[in-house]
Amino acid sequence: MYLLCSITSFGCALFLGRAYFRSRTRLLFWSSICFVGVALNNILLSVDFMLGPNYDLSLGRAWIILFGMGAMVYGLIWDTV
């Protein structure tokens, strides 16, 4: 299930990236970076469930989603020109 979410997130990032290259609207760029982070987080979540309780990838997932959401917050708040 999480693998399907990551494929969907990568698809959204792809479409947002294509729209950015056509229009050069910077919010589309930051949104695509955010969706890449969400997709990588979902991939690591799938791997985490496959490995079982002996391994914990939550710290790596937290850093990746922090980077993705931080890019989105930067794009929404500070990159308003």
Secondary structure, DSSP 8 states (H G I E B T S, - for coil): -HHHHHHHHHHHHHHHHHHHHHH--HHHHHHHHHHHHHHHHHHHHHHHHHH-TT---HHHHHHHHHHHHHHHHHHHHT---
